[in-house]
């Protein structure tokens, strides 16, 4: 039986797209979100895992429902199959 394995690397792309949609630089987003610029960069490049807490911050600060944000991320998720 093959079980799908989710690769959440697309989450950073969604966060970057959202930031750019608002015309924010990484520094602007850092100030707007209340997190460090380095952390913003690491989230967007996939060097840090996106957590529900981070998604909640983005959701509130960019006024986007969590369900919409999660749908955008899921649309970008890469499905790999684990060996049986």
CORPE-V797629 format. One record per residue. N is the residue number from 1. RES is the residue in one letter. PHI is phi in degrees with one decimal (NA if undefined). Layout:
N:RES:PHI
N:RES:PHI
This chain:
1:X:NA
2:X:-93.1
3:X:-109.8
4:X:-67.3
5:X:-109.5
6:X:-89.2
7:X:-107.9
8:X:-84.8
9:X:-61.0
10:X:-71.3
11:X:-61.8
12:X:-62.9
13:X:-63.0
14:X:-65.0
15:X:-64.4
16:X:-64.5
17:X:-58.8
18:X:-64.1
19:X:-59.2
20:X:-68.2
21:X:-59.2
22:X:-90.5
23:X:72.3
24:X:-91.2
25:X:-77.4
26:X:-61.4
27:X:-66.9
28:X:-60.2
29:X:-61.9
30:X:-57.6
31:X:-65.0
32:X:-64.9
33:X:-88.7
34:X:76.7
35:X:-127.5
36:X:-69.1
37:X:-60.8
38:X:-64.6
39:X:-65.5
40:X:-57.1
41:X:-61.0
42:X:-66.8
43:X:-63.3
44:X:-68.4
45:X:-95.0
46:X:80.1
47:X:-82.1
48:X:-126.6
49:X:-75.5
50:X:-77.4
51:X:-103.5
52:X:-61.8
53:X:-61.7
54:X:-63.4
55:X:-61.8
56:X:-63.0
57:X:-61.5
58:X:-60.7
59:X:-59.5
60:X:-70.2
61:X:-71.5
62:X:-102.6
63:X:51.9
64:X:-126.6
65:X:-57.7
66:X:-55.1
67:X:-62.1
68:X:-69.3
69:X:-61.3
70:X:-64.9
71:X:-60.2
72:X:-62.6
73:X:-67.7
74:X:-60.6
75:X:-62.3
76:X:-97.0
77:X:-63.9
78:X:-92.7
79:X:-91.4
80:X:-108.2
81:X:-105.4
82:X:-73.9
83:X:-62.6
84:X:-78.7
